């Protein structure tokens, strides 16, 4: 069930996350993504203590929104780190690390 919620949020949140990522600067999108991720992580503990599965799913959804913004902001950030010729190599290196974290 938690994997389904995370996938559902990824499916529905990609387009709004992309528009929000385009409106913010790269650093702002990273900060907002880290904020969503940390709020979701801090809500996990009280949800587990209250044995409230709906709060737990809400925390997972909030963390997924944070991951979406971080992944969207990471691509242009990695692109500006080095030469344009080596972007594909850096982008390929970034993808497995972001996929294993979700």
Protein Blocks (a to p, Z undefined) as FASTA:
>chain_A
ZZmmmmmmmmmmmmmmmmmmmmpcfklmmmmmmmmmmmmmmmmmmmmmnopaklmmmmmm
mmmmmmmmmmmmmmmmmmmmmcfklmmmmmmmmmmmmmmmZZ
